[in-house]
Amino acid sequence: MLQYSSQYYQDIEGEVIHIHHLATDINYKGIGARIIDEIKHIAQKEAKNSIRLDNIGSNKKLNEYYEKNGFCQIAIIESEKYDGTNFGILRELKVS
């Protein structure tokens, strides 16, 4: 699901697209990267500066995946969304 605003990024300026709830079937290797590439094309077409998302910070594999796909950490959050043992990482991918 794509959105154009998010409660987690209110203090961070920019024309952005937010990715919420990106999940793929493990049997379809590479589909997540293809989805991210398509979102990049949408962002470029709509003159957005970046793509942002958040993920659970304690998920090492997911952190590595997003970093491999160019998303940089821009903030850490604690929220009702996270259960107290986890924290959220806000990430951004610049679109040129």
Protein Blocks (a to p, Z undefined) as FASTA:
>chain_A
ZZfbdfklmmpgcdddddehiacdfklghklmmmmmmmmmmmmmnopabdcddddfklmk
lmmmmmmnopacfbdcddfkbghjaccdddddddZZ
